[in-house]
Amino acid sequence: MPDPVVTHVIGTMTIVGAAVIILASFTFIQYMSYMESVNLMLAEAAESAARELVEIVSVYTMGGSGVSYMIPFLPETLGGQPYLLHLSGGGDNVLNVTASLQIYRQVRVVVMPNFGRYPVKAVRGRVPKERFQGKLSFDVSDTLLLPLSPGYKPAIVVFRSSDEACLSPSFNPVEWKSICVGFTYVSSGRF
């Protein structure tokens, strides 16, 4: 007959092992649920930014000149996590909006309605505010990191450029080669 202490130890170890397996399976299910919700939040943020881009470019190509910007309705964080929006070109009048966390990424392809004669392109890199002849207070970039510092809001900027890389804003209609789109931020007091 086995010793009762050995039987008790074996039974306790079995119960502890089963508890660990159940806990690990619940943790994995919770992590997968979290990843699905993060994926959905990133998709919605990218889609929202894409809709705002289409809206401002549509209005701008119908007669805008100089520099225009609009404040998009974007969440500060996604599930308490900071996130990044990146804008890249996929060709004339096609832009890619990428929303990403450090652990996951979503890409949305946006086809821009173009009512004008110049192609719509994404800014590549960073355009210093000095190039806008005092019309903007902040640099324009292809990347927007959210959340911003208190007192600032994100903005989508549209301007006409004299080069294909969208690094040289132009206020002279003779030099216009493309319509450029980028991100910046503005002070909350500017409304």
Beta strands, then each sheet from edge to edge (+ up, - down):
strand 1: 67-70
strand 2: 83-89
strand 3: 94-100
strand 4: 105-111
strand 5: 120-122
strand 6: 126-127
strand 7: 140-141
strand 8: 143-146
strand 9: 152-161
strand 10: 178-187
sheet 1: 1+ 9- 10+ 5+
sheet 2: 4+ 3- 2+ 8-
sheet 3: 6+ 7-
end
